[in-house]
Amino acid sequence: MTAKIVVAISSLAVAFTAAGCMNFYEIPVEIPIQAKIDVSGFQRVLVAGFVTGGTKNIDPNTETARLLRSQLRTKSDMRVIDAEVISLVDEVDKQRAVTGQGPAAPAPATPDEPKIKTDKDLPNYEAIFSNADYWKKIGAQYQSPLIVTGTVMFTEVSKSGVVTSPQTFVDAQGNSHYREERAFRDLKGYALVPKFVFIDGRTGKQLYEETFHEEALYPSGQNTPALSSYFELMDKLLPAFLNTLSSQKIKGSRVLLK
């Protein structure tokens, strides 16, 4: 055995001995994340309404406005304005009728079908977010608040793929164990794609926008209510939405050696 090898083995022995004497301390930490836009100039916030589509199993316009208002009441310093939720799909069609352009999308074949079926139908309606005169008029009704609006697509999805799930098995000695098993399954669920648009109610001009995408998939035999899935998906993106308007803190931990 060479001298270098002996030195290396001795060093490792010392290192392991030292590590064995070390104490590990886990301490909680909070990491601040700055807000994405400055809302210090606003005392009020109006969640006006959304261009929505995809499915009529729920009303994404009303549900999204109601949920965001509830969150902002508890996690924002701005006063949340209670007002009737605007159906922007109907508003766009009304504006186009006044100018003689007709509806932005063809009428659905049945009352159960939404006017906006896929994201390809959205461009016909998104021009309203650039209509500064319209939003300035809305802002004047509510003392020039920050206006929250945008689009919400809530659609049914079906996919097939390999799913990993824990399975129990008993060995030859009669002991129970768990192992991961992979199987090809049909899945169905919902996709939620909201785009939040923030507008200055004093000028009617857009300040910021951000788009999110979340999916929830379940075994094809599982019956998951659409509204339940909607809230599950919204819960995932609410922290990012709130961080747009106010600084947030992410809780975590760090390990210290002593």
Secondary structure, DSSP 4 states (H G I P E B T S, - for coil): --HHHHHHHHHHHHHHHHHHH--EEEEEEEEEE--SS--TT-SEEEE---EEES-SSS-HHHHHHHHHHHHHHHH-SSEEPP-PPP-HHHHHHHHHHHTT---SSPPPSSTTS-S--SGGGTHHHHGGGG-HHHHHHHHHHTTS-EEEEEEEEEEEEEEEEEEEEEEEEE-TTS-EEEEEEEEEEEEEEEEEEEEEEEEETTT--EEEEEE--EEEEEETT----HHHHHHHHHHHHHHHHHHHHS-EEEEEEEEEE-
